[in-house]
């Protein structure tokens, strides 16, 4: 449906982009609003909005040992 595609585009257009800077309050508000969504795990186009990283992978990225 072309109307659904247009609505999806309008929903994603103002989204955050790589390099955007947010305050702590803005981040909290964004997470609160995400929690209110019917489908919070992806955008209308199907791109993920939430993902998980294992602790070991995150620790490796900072060259730190994993807690055991």
Predicted model as a PDB file, atoms N, CA, C, CB and O in Angstrom, pLDDT in the B-factor column:
MODEL        1                                                                  
ATOM      1  N   UNK A   1       0.843  -1.177   0.000  1.00 86.00           N  
ATOM      2  CA  UNK A   1       0.000   0.000   0.000  1.00 86.00           C  
ATOM      3  C   UNK A   1       0.894   1.249   0.000  1.00 86.00           C  
ATOM      4  CB  UNK A   1      -0.962  -0.007   1.227  1.00 86.00           C  
ATOM      5  O   UNK A   1       1.689   1.420   0.924  1.00 86.00           O  
ATOM      6  N   UNK A   2       0.791   2.102  -0.981  1.00 91.00           N  
ATOM      7  CA  UNK A   2       1.629   3.312  -1.055  1.00 91.00           C  
ATOM      8  C   UNK A   2       1.474   4.218   0.165  1.00 91.00           C  
ATOM      9  CB  UNK A   2       1.290   4.098  -2.309  1.00 91.00           C  
ATOM     10  O   UNK A   2       2.424   4.895   0.558  1.00 91.00           O  
ATOM     11  N   UNK A   3       0.281   4.233   0.765  1.00 92.00           N  
ATOM     12  CA  UNK A   3       0.091   5.072   1.955  1.00 92.00           C  
ATOM     13  C   UNK A   3       0.923   4.559   3.121  1.00 92.00           C  
ATOM     14  CB  UNK A   3      -1.392   5.120   2.350  1.00 92.00           C  
ATOM     15  O   UNK A   3       1.495   5.345   3.876  1.00 92.00           O  
ATOM     16  N   UNK A   4       0.990   3.230   3.269  1.00 89.00           N  
ATOM     17  CA  UNK A   4       1.814   2.651   4.342  1.00 89.00           C  
ATOM     18  C   UNK A   4       3.285   2.978   4.128  1.00 89.00           C  
ATOM     19  CB  UNK A   4       1.620   1.122   4.414  1.00 89.00           C  
ATOM     20  O   UNK A   4       3.993   3.297   5.084  1.00 89.00           O  
ATOM     21  N   UNK A   5       3.750   2.904   2.889  1.00 89.00           N  
ATOM     22  CA  UNK A   5       5.145   3.236   2.580  1.00 89.00           C  
ATOM     23  C   UNK A   5       5.443   4.702   2.905  1.00 89.00           C  
ATOM     24  CB  UNK A   5       5.449   2.949   1.095  1.00 89.00           C  
ATOM     25  O   UNK A   5       6.500   5.020   3.452  1.00 89.00           O  
ATOM     26  N   UNK A   6       4.515   5.581   2.568  1.00 91.00           N  
ATOM     27  CA  UNK A   6       4.695   6.999   2.863  1.00 91.00           C  
ATOM     28  C   UNK A   6       4.754   7.226   4.372  1.00 91.00           C  
ATOM     29  CB  UNK A   6       3.558   7.830   2.238  1.00 91.00           C  
ATOM     30  O   UNK A   6       5.606   7.971   4.856  1.00 91.00           O  
ATOM     31  N   UNK A   7       3.861   6.593   5.107  1.00 88.00           N  
ATOM     32  CA  UNK A   7       3.865   6.740   6.568  1.00 88.00           C  
ATOM     33  C   UNK A   7       5.168   6.203   7.172  1.00 88.00           C  
ATOM     34  CB  UNK A   7       2.653   6.005   7.185  1.00 88.00           C  
ATOM     35  O   UNK A   7       5.711   6.794   8.105  1.00 88.00           O  
ATOM     36  N   UNK A   8       5.667   5.087   6.642  1.00 85.00           N  
ATOM     37  CA  UNK A   8       6.933   4.534   7.135  1.00 85.00           C  
ATOM     38  C   UNK A   8       8.069   5.508   6.871  1.00 85.00           C  
ATOM     39  CB  UNK A   8       7.231   3.172   6.472  1.00 85.00           C  
ATOM     40  O   UNK A   8       8.922   5.717   7.734  1.00 85.00           O  
ATOM     41  N   UNK A   9       8.087   6.105   5.681  1.00 88.00           N  
ATOM     42  CA  UNK A   9       9.127   7.089   5.358  1.00 88.00           C  
ATOM     43  C   UNK A   9       9.036   8.299   6.286  1.00 88.00           C  
ATOM     44  CB  UNK A   9       9.008   7.539   3.888  1.00 88.00           C  
ATOM     45  O   UNK A   9      10.053   8.783   6.784  1.00 88.00           O  
ATOM     46  N   UNK A  10       7.824   8.783   6.515  1.00 88.00           N  
ATOM     47  CA  UNK A  10       7.648   9.933   7.397  1.00 88.00           C  
ATOM     48  C   UNK A  10       8.055   9.613   8.830  1.00 88.00           C  
ATOM     49  CB  UNK A  10       6.203  10.402   7.363  1.00 88.00           C  
ATOM     50  O   UNK A  10       8.576  10.477   9.535  1.00 88.00           O  
ATOM     51  N   UNK A  11       7.821   8.382   9.261  1.00 84.00           N  
ATOM     52  CA  UNK A  11       8.192   7.971  10.617  1.00 84.00           C  
ATOM     53  C   UNK A  11       9.704   7.896  10.777  1.00 84.00           C  
ATOM     54  CB  UNK A  11       7.563   6.618  10.954  1.00 84.00           C  
ATOM     55  O   UNK A  11      10.231   8.231  11.838  1.00 84.00           O  
ATOM     56  N   UNK A  12      10.404   7.461   9.741  1.00 83.00           N  
ATOM     57  CA  UNK A  12      11.856   7.267   9.845  1.00 83.00           C  
ATOM     58  C   UNK A  12      12.658   8.523   9.515  1.00 83.00           C  
ATOM     59  CB  UNK A  12      12.287   6.149   8.929  1.00 83.00           C  
ATOM     60  O   UNK A  12      13.807   8.650   9.938  1.00 83.00           O  
ATOM     61  N   UNK A  13      12.077   9.435   8.778  1.00 79.00           N  
ATOM     62  CA  UNK A  13      12.838  10.602   8.321  1.00 79.00           C  
ATOM     63  C   UNK A  13      13.513  11.376   9.454  1.00 79.00           C  
ATOM     64  CB  UNK A  13      11.928  11.528   7.565  1.00 79.00           C  
ATOM     65  O   UNK A  13      14.692  11.709   9.330  1.00 79.00           O  
ATOM     66  N   UNK A  14      12.814  11.676  10.556  1.00 79.00           N  
ATOM     67  CA  UNK A  14      13.462  12.454  11.619  1.00 79.00           C  
ATOM     68  C   UNK A  14      14.297  11.607  12.581  1.00 79.00           C  
ATOM     69  CB  UNK A  14      12.418  13.199  12.402  1.00 79.00           C  
ATOM     70  O   UNK A  14      14.704  12.103  13.632  1.00 79.00           O  
ATOM     71  N   UNK A  15      14.559  10.358  12.248  1.00 82.00           N  
ATOM     72  CA  UNK A  15      15.273   9.470  13.179  1.00 82.00           C  
ATOM     73  C   UNK A  15      16.711   9.924  13.399  1.00 82.00           C  
ATOM     74  CB  UNK A  15      15.261   8.032  12.655  1.00 82.00           C  
ATOM     75  O   UNK A  15      17.262  10.713  12.632  1.00 82.00           O  
ATOM     76  N   UNK A  16      17.295   9.404  14.465  1.00 84.00           N  
ATOM     77  CA  UNK A  16      18.694   9.701  14.764  1.00 84.00           C  
ATOM     78  C   UNK A  16      19.590   9.105  13.697  1.00 84.00           C  
ATOM     79  CB  UNK A  16      19.084   9.166  16.151  1.00 84.00           C  
ATOM     80  O   UNK A  16      19.303   8.044  13.143  1.00 84.00           O  
ATOM     81  N   UNK A  17      20.670   9.796  13.421  1.00 85.00           N  
ATOM     82  CA  UNK A  17      21.654   9.326  12.453  1.00 85.00           C  
ATOM     83  C   UNK A  17      22.982   9.140  13.175  1.00 85.00           C  
ATOM     84  CB  UNK A  17      21.798  10.321  11.256  1.00 85.00           C  
ATOM     85  O   UNK A  17      23.205   9.709  14.243  1.00 85.00           O  
ATOM     86  N   UNK A  18      23.850   8.347  12.585  1.00 85.00           N  
ATOM     87  CA  UNK A  18      25.182   8.132  13.167  1.00 85.00           C  
ATOM     88  C   UNK A  18      25.846   9.481  13.413  1.00 85.00           C  
ATOM     89  CB  UNK A  18      26.068   7.246  12.233  1.00 85.00           C  
ATOM     90  O   UNK A  18      25.840  10.357  12.548  1.00 85.00           O  
ATOM     91  N   UNK A  19      26.409   9.632  14.589  1.00 90.00           N  
ATOM     92  CA  UNK A  19      27.109  10.854  14.940  1.00 90.00           C  
ATOM     93  C   UNK A  19      26.245  11.887  15.647  1.00 90.00           C  
ATOM     94  CB  UNK A  19      27.682  11.454  13.721  1.00 90.00           C  
ATOM     95  O   UNK A  19      26.769  12.866  16.178  1.00 90.00           O  
ATOM     96  N   UNK A  20      24.924  11.687  15.664  1.00 92.00           N  
ATOM     97  CA  UNK A  20      24.051  12.609  16.394  1.00 92.00           C  
ATOM     98  C   UNK A  20      24.378  12.531  17.884  1.00 92.00           C  
ATOM     99  CB  UNK A  20      22.545  12.277  16.138  1.00 92.00           C  
ATOM    100  O   UNK A  20      24.638  11.449  18.409  1.00 92.00           O  
ATOM    101  N   UNK A  21      24.365  13.659  18.551  1.00 94.00           N  
ATOM    102  CA  UNK A  21      24.671  13.727  19.977  1.00 94.00           C  
ATOM    103  C   UNK A  21      23.379  13.990  20.743  1.00 94.00           C  
ATOM    104  CB  UNK A  21      25.732  14.832  20.275  1.00 94.00           C  
ATOM    105  O   UNK A  21      22.576  14.839  20.356  1.00 94.00           O  
ATOM    106  N   UNK A  22      23.192  13.247  21.839  1.00 93.00           N  
ATOM    107  CA  UNK A  22      21.997  13.408  22.668  1.00 93.00           C  
ATOM    108  C   UNK A  22      22.403  13.621  24.117  1.00 93.00           C  
ATOM    109  CB  UNK A  22      21.066  12.179  22.541  1.00 93.00           C  
ATOM    110  O   UNK A  22      23.432  13.122  24.573  1.00 93.00           O  
ATOM    111  N   UNK A  23      21.574  14.372  24.830  1.00 95.00           N  
ATOM    112  CA  UNK A  23      21.790  14.531  26.263  1.00 95.00           C  
ATOM    113  C   UNK A  23      21.239  13.291  26.975  1.00 95.00           C  
ATOM    114  CB  UNK A  23      21.110  15.840  26.797  1.00 95.00           C  
ATOM    115  O   UNK A  23      20.523  12.490  26.374  1.00 95.00           O  
ATOM    116  N   UNK A  24      21.572  13.143  28.238  1.00 96.00           N  
ATOM    117  CA  UNK A  24      21.026  12.033  29.022  1.00 96.00           C  
ATOM    118  C   UNK A  24      19.498  12.089  29.061  1.00 96.00           C  
ATOM    119  CB  UNK A  24      21.592  12.056  30.451  1.00 96.00           C  
ATOM    120  O   UNK A  24      18.831  11.058  28.970  1.00 96.00           O  
ATOM    121  N   UNK A  25      18.953  13.294  29.198  1.00 96.00           N  
ATOM    122  CA  UNK A  25      17.496  13.446  29.247  1.00 96.00           C  
ATOM    123  C   UNK A  25      16.865  13.032  27.921  1.00 96.00           C  
ATOM    124  CB  UNK A  25      17.115  14.902  29.583  1.00 96.00           C  
ATOM    125  O   UNK A  25      15.817  12.387  27.909  1.00 96.00           O  
ATOM    126  N   UNK A  26      17.494  13.396  26.807  1.00 93.00           N  
ATOM    127  CA  UNK A  26      16.966  13.006  25.493  1.00 93.00           C  
ATOM    128  C   UNK A  26      17.020  11.492  25.304  1.00 93.00           C  
ATOM    129  CB  UNK A  26      17.753  13.703  24.371  1.00 93.00           C  
ATOM    130  O   UNK A  26      16.097  10.895  24.750  1.00 93.00           O  
ATOM    131  N   UNK A  27      18.107  10.880  25.769  1.00 91.00           N  
ATOM    132  CA  UNK A  27      18.210   9.425  25.663  1.00 91.00           C  
ATOM    133  C   UNK A  27      17.126   8.738  26.489  1.00 91.00           C  
ATOM    134  CB  UNK A  27      19.596   8.954  26.116  1.00 91.00           C  
ATOM    135  O   UNK A  27      16.504   7.779  26.033  1.00 91.00           O  
ATOM    136  N   UNK A  28      16.907   9.228  27.697  1.00 94.00           N  
ATOM    137  CA  UNK A  28      15.868   8.655  28.542  1.00 94.00           C  
ATOM    138  C   UNK A  28      14.494   8.792  27.921  1.00 94.00           C  
ATOM    139  CB  UNK A  28      15.882   9.308  29.900  1.00 94.00           C  
ATOM    140  O   UNK A  28      13.692   7.858  27.951  1.00 94.00           O  
ATOM    141  N   UNK A  29      14.222   9.963  27.355  1.00 93.00           N  
ATOM    142  CA  UNK A  29      12.937  10.203  26.703  1.00 93.00           C  
ATOM    143  C   UNK A  29      12.761   9.283  25.496  1.00 93.00           C  
ATOM    144  CB  UNK A  29      12.821  11.673  26.272  1.00 93.00           C  
ATOM    145  O   UNK A  29      11.678   8.741  25.277  1.00 93.00           O  
ATOM    146  N   UNK A  30      13.812   9.113  24.727  1.00 89.00           N  
ATOM    147  CA  UNK A  30      13.753   8.237  23.560  1.00 89.00           C  
ATOM    148  C   UNK A  30      13.452   6.798  23.976  1.00 89.00           C  
ATOM    149  CB  UNK A  30      15.074   8.298  22.777  1.00 89.00           C  
ATOM    150  O   UNK A  30      12.628   6.134  23.347  1.00 89.00           O  
ATOM    151  N   UNK A  31      14.103   6.317  25.015  1.00 90.00           N  
ATOM    152  CA  UNK A  31      13.855   4.950  25.484  1.00 90.00           C  
ATOM    153  C   UNK A  31      12.440   4.806  26.041  1.00 90.00           C  
ATOM    154  CB  UNK A  31      14.884   4.558  26.555  1.00 90.00           C  
ATOM    155  O   UNK A  31      11.793   3.776  25.848  1.00 90.00           O  
ATOM    156  N   UNK A  32      11.965   5.837  26.731  1.00 94.00           N  
ATOM    157  CA  UNK A  32      10.590   5.805  27.233  1.00 94.00           C  
ATOM    158  C   UNK A  32       9.602   5.712  26.073  1.00 94.00           C  
ATOM    159  CB  UNK A  32      10.294   7.056  28.089  1.00 94.00           C  
ATOM    160  O   UNK A  32       8.665   4.914  26.108  1.00 94.00           O  
ATOM    161  N   UNK A  33       9.818   6.532  25.045  1.00 90.00           N  
ATOM    162  CA  UNK A  33       8.907   6.525  23.893  1.00 90.00           C  
ATOM    163  C   UNK A  33       9.012   5.213  23.126  1.00 90.00           C  
ATOM    164  CB  UNK A  33       9.211   7.709  22.957  1.00 90.00           C  
ATOM    165  O   UNK A  33       8.009   4.713  22.617  1.00 90.00           O  
ATOM    166  N   UNK A  34      10.208   4.654  23.039  1.00 89.00           N  
ATOM    167  CA  UNK A  34      10.376   3.372  22.362  1.00 89.00           C  
ATOM    168  C   UNK A  34       9.593   2.285  23.089  1.00 89.00           C  
ATOM    169  CB  UNK A  34      11.868   2.994  22.276  1.00 89.00           C  
ATOM    170  O   UNK A  34       8.998   1.415  22.454  1.00 89.00           O  
ATOM    171  N   UNK A  35       9.592   2.334  24.411  1.00 91.00           N  
ATOM    172  CA  UNK A  35       8.853   1.362  25.208  1.00 91.00           C  
ATOM    173  C   UNK A  35       7.349   1.446  25.025  1.00 91.00           C  
ATOM    174  CB  UNK A  35       9.182   1.542  26.648  1.00 91.00           C  
ATOM    175  O   UNK A  35       6.633   0.489  25.320  1.00 91.00           O  
ATOM    176  N   UNK A  36       6.865   2.573  24.545  1.00 93.00           N  
ATOM    177  CA  UNK A  36       5.431   2.755  24.316  1.00 93.00           C  
ATOM    178  C   UNK A  36       4.978   2.256  22.938  1.00 93.00           C  
ATOM    179  CB  UNK A  36       5.075   4.218  24.465  1.00 93.00           C  
ATOM    180  O   UNK A  36       3.779   2.201  22.664  1.00 93.00           O  
ATOM    181  N   UNK A  37       5.926   1.896  22.079  1.00 89.00           N  
ATOM    182  CA  UNK A  37       5.598   1.474  20.708  1.00 89.00           C  
ATOM    183  C   UNK A  37       4.986   0.073  20.691  1.00 89.00           C  
ATOM    184  CB  UNK A  37       6.857   1.506  19.820  1.00 89.00           C  
ATOM    185  O   UNK A  37       5.288  -0.763  21.542  1.00 89.00           O  
ATOM    186  N   UNK A  38       4.123  -0.161  19.706  1.00 89.00           N  
ATOM    187  CA  UNK A  38       3.545  -1.493  19.521  1.00 89.00           C  
ATOM    188  C   UNK A  38       4.611  -2.498  19.092  1.00 89.00           C  
ATOM    189  CB  UNK A  38       2.416  -1.447  18.481  1.00 89.00           C  
ATOM    190  O   UNK A  38       4.585  -3.654  19.514  1.00 89.00           O  
ATOM    191  N   UNK A  39       5.540  -2.059  18.259  1.00 88.00           N  
ATOM    192  CA  UNK A  39       6.615  -2.925  17.770  1.00 88.00           C  
ATOM    193  C   UNK A  39       7.953  -2.207  17.975  1.00 88.00           C  
ATOM    194  CB  UNK A  39       6.402  -3.297  16.257  1.00 88.00           C  
ATOM    195  O   UNK A  39       8.479  -1.610  17.035  1.00 88.00           O  
ATOM    196  N   UNK A  40       8.502  -2.256  19.179  1.00 91.00           N  
ATOM    197  CA  UNK A  40       9.683  -1.451  19.494  1.00 91.00           C  
ATOM    198  C   UNK A  40      11.014  -1.988  18.956  1.00 91.00           C  
ATOM    199  CB  UNK A  40       9.788  -1.318  20.959  1.00 91.00           C  
ATOM    200  O   UNK A  40      12.032  -1.303  19.053  1.00 91.00           O  
ATOM    201  N   UNK A  41      11.025  -3.182  18.400  1.00 92.00           N  
ATOM    202  CA  UNK A  41      12.302  -3.789  18.042  1.00 92.00           C  
ATOM    203  C   UNK A  41      12.754  -3.523  16.616  1.00 92.00           C  
ATOM    204  CB  UNK A  41      12.225  -5.244  18.253  1.00 92.00           C  
ATOM    205  O   UNK A  41      13.832  -3.966  16.219  1.00 92.00           O  
ATOM    206  N   UNK A  42      11.944  -2.803  15.832  1.00 90.00           N  
ATOM    207  CA  UNK A  42      12.365  -2.432  14.478  1.00 90.00           C  
ATOM    208  C   UNK A  42      11.600  -1.199  14.034  1.00 90.00           C  
ATOM    209  CB  UNK A  42      12.140  -3.600  13.481  1.00 90.00           C  
ATOM    210  O   UNK A  42      10.519  -0.895  14.539  1.00 90.00           O  
ATOM    211  N   UNK A  43      12.191  -0.497  13.077  1.00 87.00           N  
ATOM    212  CA  UNK A  43      11.522   0.661  12.495  1.00 87.00           C  
ATOM    213  C   UNK A  43      10.471   0.163  11.505  1.00 87.00           C  
ATOM    214  CB  UNK A  43      12.549   1.618  11.797  1.00 87.00           C  
ATOM    215  O   UNK A  43      10.399  -1.038  11.246  1.00 87.00           O  
ATOM    216  N   UNK A  44       9.658   1.054  10.948  1.00 85.00           N  
ATOM    217  CA  UNK A  44       8.638   0.616   9.989  1.00 85.00           C  
ATOM    218  C   UNK A  44       9.207  -0.076   8.751  1.00 85.00           C  
ATOM    219  CB  UNK A  44       7.822   1.796   9.557  1.00 85.00           C  
ATOM    220  O   UNK A  44       8.495  -0.808   8.064  1.00 85.00           O  
ATOM    221  N   UNK A  45      10.486   0.154   8.468  1.00 85.00           N  
ATOM    222  CA  UNK A  45      11.121  -0.495   7.314  1.00 85.00           C  
ATOM    223  C   UNK A  45      11.741  -1.841   7.679  1.00 85.00           C  
ATOM    224  CB  UNK A  45      12.190   0.418   6.724  1.00 85.00           C  
ATOM    225  O   UNK A  45      12.241  -2.556   6.810  1.00 85.00           O  
ATOM    226  N   UNK A  46      11.707  -2.185   8.974  1.00 87.00           N  
ATOM    227  CA  UNK A  46      12.260  -3.462   9.409  1.00 87.00           C  
ATOM    228  C   UNK A  46      13.672  -3.389   9.951  1.00 87.00           C  
ATOM    229  CB  UNK A  46      12.233  -4.410   8.289  1.00 87.00           C  
ATOM    230  O   UNK A  46      14.234  -4.409  10.348  1.00 87.00           O  
ATOM    231  N   UNK A  47      14.259  -2.197   9.975  1.00 87.00           N  
ATOM    232  CA  UNK A  47      15.618  -2.065  10.525  1.00 87.00           C  
ATOM    233  C   UNK A  47      15.549  -2.181  12.045  1.00 87.00           C  
ATOM    234  CB  UNK A  47      16.271  -0.701  10.104  1.00 87.00           C  
ATOM    235  O   UNK A  47      14.636  -1.638  12.666  1.00 87.00           O  
ATOM    236  N   UNK A  48      16.499  -2.880  12.643  1.00 90.00           N  
ATOM    237  CA  UNK A  48      16.448  -3.067  14.100  1.00 90.00           C  
ATOM    238  C   UNK A  48      16.645  -1.753  14.856  1.00 90.00           C  
ATOM    239  CB  UNK A  48      17.511  -4.073  14.536  1.00 90.00           C  
ATOM    240  O   UNK A  48      17.420  -0.895  14.431  1.00 90.00           O  
ATOM    241  N   UNK A  49      15.951  -1.603  15.961  1.00 87.00           N  
ATOM    242  CA  UNK A  49      16.127  -0.459  16.849  1.00 87.00           C  
ATOM    243  C   UNK A  49      16.804  -0.883  18.150  1.00 87.00           C  
ATOM    244  CB  UNK A  49      14.774   0.204  17.145  1.00 87.00           C  
ATOM    245  O   UNK A  49      17.280  -0.042  18.913  1.00 87.00           O  
ATOM    246  N   UNK A  50      16.843  -2.181  18.397  1.00 86.00           N  
ATOM    247  CA  UNK A  50      17.418  -2.736  19.610  1.00 86.00           C  
ATOM    248  C   UNK A  50      18.246  -3.952  19.230  1.00 86.00           C  
ATOM    249  CB  UNK A  50      16.315  -3.106  20.645  1.00 86.00           C  
ATOM    250  O   UNK A  50      17.838  -4.750  18.386  1.00 86.00           O  
ATOM    251  N   UNK A  51      19.391  -4.089  19.844  1.00 86.00           N  
ATOM    252  CA  UNK A  51      20.192  -5.291  19.629  1.00 86.00           C  
ATOM    253  C   UNK A  51      20.964  -5.590  20.900  1.00 86.00           C  
ATOM    254  CB  UNK A  51      21.157  -5.123  18.418  1.00 86.00           C  
ATOM    255  O   UNK A  51      21.087  -4.743  21.786  1.00 86.00           O  
ATOM    256  N   UNK A  52      21.475  -6.793  20.975  1.00 91.00           N  
ATOM    257  CA  UNK A  52      22.229  -7.161  22.173  1.00 91.00           C  
ATOM    258  C   UNK A  52      23.672  -7.479  21.797  1.00 91.00           C  
ATOM    259  CB  UNK A  52      21.574  -8.372  22.886  1.00 91.00           C  
ATOM    260  O   UNK A  52      23.968  -7.945  20.697  1.00 91.00           O  
ATOM    261  N   UNK A  53      24.547  -7.210  22.742  1.00 91.00           N  
ATOM    262  CA  UNK A  53      25.971  -7.498  22.590  1.00 91.00           C  
ATOM    263  C   UNK A  53      26.389  -8.275  23.822  1.00 91.00           C  
ATOM    264  CB  UNK A  53      26.829  -6.182  22.411  1.00 91.00           C  
ATOM    265  O   UNK A  53      26.116  -7.863  24.949  1.00 91.00           O  
ATOM    266  N   UNK A  54      27.045  -9.390  23.605  1.00 92.00           N  
ATOM    267  CA  UNK A  54      27.514 -10.172  24.746  1.00 92.00           C  
ATOM    268  C   UNK A  54      28.583  -9.376  25.498  1.00 92.00           C  
ATOM    269  CB  UNK A  54      28.074 -11.552  24.281  1.00 92.00           C  
ATOM    270  O   UNK A  54      29.353  -8.620  24.905  1.00 92.00           O  
ATOM    271  N   UNK A  55      28.609  -9.565  26.802  1.00 89.00           N  
ATOM    272  CA  UNK A  55      29.558  -8.826  27.634  1.00 89.00           C  
ATOM    273  C   UNK A  55      30.991  -9.028  27.166  1.00 89.00           C  
ATOM    274  CB  UNK A  55      29.426  -9.250  29.089  1.00 89.00           C  
ATOM    275  O   UNK A  55      31.772  -8.077  27.143  1.00 89.00           O  
ATOM    276  N   UNK A  56      31.346 -10.244  26.793  1.00 88.00           N  
ATOM    277  CA  UNK A  56      32.711 -10.533  26.359  1.00 88.00           C  
ATOM    278  C   UNK A  56      33.071  -9.742  25.100  1.00 88.00           C  
ATOM    279  CB  UNK A  56      32.878 -12.034  26.103  1.00 88.00           C  
ATOM    280  O   UNK A  56      34.194  -9.251  24.979  1.00 88.00           O  
ATOM    281  N   UNK A  57      32.137  -9.617  24.173  1.00 90.00           N  
ATOM    282  CA  UNK A  57      32.385  -8.860  22.941  1.00 90.00           C  
ATOM    283  C   UNK A  57      32.594  -7.391  23.262  1.00 90.00           C  
ATOM    284  CB  UNK A  57      31.216  -9.028  21.947  1.00 90.00           C  
ATOM    285  O   UNK A  57      33.492  -6.755  22.710  1.00 90.00           O  
ATOM    286  N   UNK A  58      31.772  -6.848  24.148  1.00 87.00           N  
ATOM    287  CA  UNK A  58      31.904  -5.457  24.551  1.00 87.00           C  
ATOM    288  C   UNK A  58      33.233  -5.235  25.266  1.00 87.00           C  
ATOM    289  CB  UNK A  58      30.734  -5.045  25.453  1.00 87.00           C  
ATOM    290  O   UNK A  58      33.930  -4.259  24.987  1.00 87.00           O  
ATOM    291  N   UNK A  59      33.585  -6.118  26.173  1.00 88.00           N  
ATOM    292  CA  UNK A  59      34.850  -6.005  26.906  1.00 88.00           C  
ATOM    293  C   UNK A  59      36.036  -6.072  25.952  1.00 88.00           C  
ATOM    294  CB  UNK A  59      34.961  -7.114  27.966  1.00 88.00           C  
ATOM    295  O   UNK A  59      37.000  -5.321  26.100  1.00 88.00           O  
ATOM    296  N   UNK A  60      35.964  -6.970  24.973  1.00 89.00           N  
ATOM    297  CA  UNK A  60      37.058  -7.067  23.992  1.00 89.00           C  
ATOM    298  C   UNK A  60      37.237  -5.764  23.221  1.00 89.00           C  
ATOM    299  CB  UNK A  60      36.796  -8.216  23.011  1.00 89.00           C  
ATOM    300  O   UNK A  60      38.357  -5.378  22.886  1.00 89.00           O  
ATOM    301  N   UNK A  61      36.121  -5.092  22.943  1.00 88.00           N  
ATOM    302  CA  UNK A  61      36.181  -3.835  22.209  1.00 88.00           C  
ATOM    303  C   UNK A  61      36.909  -2.742  22.986  1.00 88.00           C  
ATOM    304  CB  UNK A  61      34.784  -3.373  21.866  1.00 88.00           C  
ATOM    305  O   UNK A  61      37.459  -1.815  22.393  1.00 88.00           O  
ATOM    306  N   UNK A  62      36.910  -2.852  24.305  1.00 89.00           N  
ATOM    307  CA  UNK A  62      37.605  -1.898  25.156  1.00 89.00           C  
ATOM    308  C   UNK A  62      38.893  -2.477  25.719  1.00 89.00           C  
ATOM    309  CB  UNK A  62      36.703  -1.453  26.285  1.00 89.00           C  
ATOM    310  O   UNK A  62      39.511  -1.907  26.617  1.00 89.00           O  
ATOM    311  N   UNK A  63      39.285  -3.632  25.167  1.00 85.00           N  
ATOM    312  CA  UNK A  63      40.512  -4.313  25.584  1.00 85.00           C  
ATOM    313  C   UNK A  63      40.537  -4.541  27.106  1.00 85.00           C  
ATOM    314  CB  UNK A  63      41.744  -3.495  25.152  1.00 85.00           C  
ATOM    315  O   UNK A  63      41.528  -4.263  27.781  1.00 85.00           O  
ATOM    316  N   UNK A  64      39.416  -5.054  27.615  1.00 77.00           N  
ATOM    317  CA  UNK A  64      39.285  -5.351  29.046  1.00 77.00           C  
ATOM    318  C   UNK A  64      38.908  -6.828  29.210  1.00 77.00           C  
ATOM    319  CB  UNK A  64      38.210  -4.419  29.723  1.00 77.00           C  
ATOM    320  O   UNK A  64      38.217  -7.401  28.367  1.00 77.00           O  
ATOM    321  N   UNK A  65      39.365  -7.421  30.288  1.00 74.00           N  
ATOM    322  CA  UNK A  65      38.968  -8.812  30.545  1.00 74.00           C  
ATOM    323  C   UNK A  65      37.495  -8.891  30.973  1.00 74.00           C  
ATOM    324  CB  UNK A  65      39.874  -9.438  31.636  1.00 74.00           C  
ATOM    325  O   UNK A  65      36.955  -7.960  31.569  1.00 74.00           O  
ATOM    326  N   UNK A  66      36.879  -9.999  30.659  1.00 70.00           N  
ATOM    327  CA  UNK A  66      35.490 -10.221  31.043  1.00 70.00           C  
ATOM    328  C   UNK A  66      35.434 -10.658  32.496  1.00 70.00           C  
ATOM    329  CB  UNK A  66      34.823 -11.274  30.131  1.00 70.00           C  
ATOM    330  O   UNK A  66      36.268 -11.438  32.955  1.00 70.00           O  
ATOM    331  N   UNK A  67      34.415 -10.132  33.234  1.00 70.00           N  
ATOM    332  CA  UNK A  67      34.226 -10.577  34.620  1.00 70.00           C  
ATOM    333  C   UNK A  67      33.783 -12.022  34.620  1.00 70.00           C  
ATOM    334  CB  UNK A  67      33.191  -9.689  35.364  1.00 70.00           C  
ATOM    335  O   UNK A  67      33.025 -12.447  33.748  1.00 70.00           O  
ATOM    336  N   UNK A  68      34.244 -12.762  35.576  1.00 64.00           N  
ATOM    337  CA  UNK A  68      33.861 -14.172  35.661  1.00 64.00           C  
ATOM    338  C   UNK A  68      33.176 -14.457  36.958  1.00 64.00           C  
ATOM    339  CB  UNK A  68      35.067 -15.074  35.508  1.00 64.00           C  
ATOM    340  O   UNK A  68      32.780 -15.595  37.210  1.00 64.00           O  
TER     341      UNK A  68                                                      
ENDMDL                                                                          
END                                                                             
